[in-house]
Amino acid sequence: MGIYEELEWRGLIKDVSSPELREKLNKGGMTFYIGTDPTGDSLHIGHFSSFLISKRLKEAGHNPILLVGGGTGLIGDPKPTAERPMITYEQVQHNFECLKKQASEIFGFEVVNNYDWYKDMNFIDFLRDYGKYFNVNYMLSKEIIKSRLDEGITFAEFSYMIMQAMDFYVLHQTRGVNMQVAGQDQWGNITAGIELTRKKTGEELYGMTMPLLTKSDGTKFGKSEGKAIWLDREKTSPYEMYQFFLNSEDEKVIDYLKFLTFLDKDEIMRLEQSNKEEPHKREAHKALAREVITFLHGADAYDEAVHISQMLFSGEIANLTYEQVKSCFASVPSVEVDEDMQILTALVKCGAASSNREARQFVKGGSVLVNGQKVTDEKFVVSKANAYGNKATVIRRGKKKYFVINHK
């Protein structure tokens, strides 16, 4: 397969601006860009699928550039339902620096900032050099604009399409960029850039979008319990990422393997068969977790995530380090205390029991473990001295309910 056919097989092509793109992609040698606005200080798993397309294209002989929108990020891409809250110049710059470092380290892409060509532009030049090329009726026909007309859309948001079109034009003029790659929700902005460049220079640019990565119900893939899965391991640990992928939907896991890994067709088809015939083994899910975590954080991080999972499954957590505790119990109920306390008080304090009476029943019944050790003595003291790193005590009630006491 050529790179175009591989992307098709993986389900990674939604729209293309020209049938010529098949031959051009298979031939190699295009300079293209993919963009993201610095709305946060880390990329998340939703970005990962888009950026992996760029990695695939790079390996097929194309030259990727990552645009982090320090200028467009100050305005905000229109959302389908409401205006985005504006963020400060300082926060945008901070986020830009974080994303630039992260993208360079993970993907090895060259990173540019569109604030560089917006910061010195005046309003008259904007209208004369760019605004005059945009017909309002053309802009109103774009899906993202149409979806906001009933609720209302500000002029700033309405202008975002012009700014993104300008990005495409400027990168073509200054860096030789001749293609943009993005998620399917950016199709209107891509075609606006193609049209702007054609009107100003007569030259043809190209665009390609990929489907958004979703769950079976159509919601965006990449959140667990309302929390985004970040590529920054300080925000989402390898263990949390491992659990997220291990619990992916059976009916979607093969799509995720195609989108998020470099496993070849034969291996993915083998995993698809395993997923159908022996779903309890979760072989496809484990392969997905292994490939993504190893790509982002290395083999050691993946091995540690598996090790922690095995210890938690067996209930043998006594040998965990404080860092591992912090990683794998980040989302369980927790409470801060500034003194040692008896186990009954501790159970009530952290929410494991509703009263001393109920706490006593749990302890006497043998259903309470502290740092992996069963506690049956109601006079047992939960102390900072015996905590993980002298900072955290893990209480388990029953088979699966965990609570954390953080010692000041």
Sequence and secondary structure as in RCSB ss.txt:
>XXXX:A:sequence
MGIYEELEWRGLIKDVSSPELREKLNKGGMTFYIGTDPTGDSLHIGHFSSFLISKRLKEAGHNPILLVGGGTGLI
GDPKPTAERPMITYEQVQHNFECLKKQASEIFGFEVVNNYDWYKDMNFIDFLRDYGKYFNVNYMLSKEIIKSRLD
EGITFAEFSYMIMQAMDFYVLHQTRGVNMQVAGQDQWGNITAGIELTRKKTGEELYGMTMPLLTKSDGTKFGKSE
GKAIWLDREKTSPYEMYQFFLNSEDEKVIDYLKFLTFLDKDEIMRLEQSNKEEPHKREAHKALAREVITFLHGAD
AYDEAVHISQMLFSGEIANLTYEQVKSCFASVPSVEVDEDMQILTALVKCGAASSNREARQFVKGGSVLVNGQKV
TDEKFVVSKANAYGNKATVIRRGKKKYFVINHK
>XXXX:A:secstr
  HHHHHHHTT   EES TTHHHHHHH   EEEEEE  SSSS BHHHHHHHHHHHHHHHTT EEEEEE TTGGGT
    SSS      HHHHHHHHHHHHHHHHHHH  EEEETHHHHTT  HHHHHHHTGGG  HHHHHTSHHHHTTTT
T   HHHHTHHHHHHHHHHHHHHHH   EEEEEGGGHHHHHHHHHHHHHHH    EEEEE   B TTS BS EET
TEE BSSTTTS HHHHHHHHHTS TTTHHHHHHHH    HHHHHHHHHHHHH GGG HHHHHHHHHHHHHHH HH
HHHHHHHHHHHHHHT  TT  HHHHHHHTTTS EEEESS EEHHHHHHHHTS SSHHHHHHHHHTT EEETTEE 
  TT EE GGGSBTTTEEEEEETTTEEEEEEE 
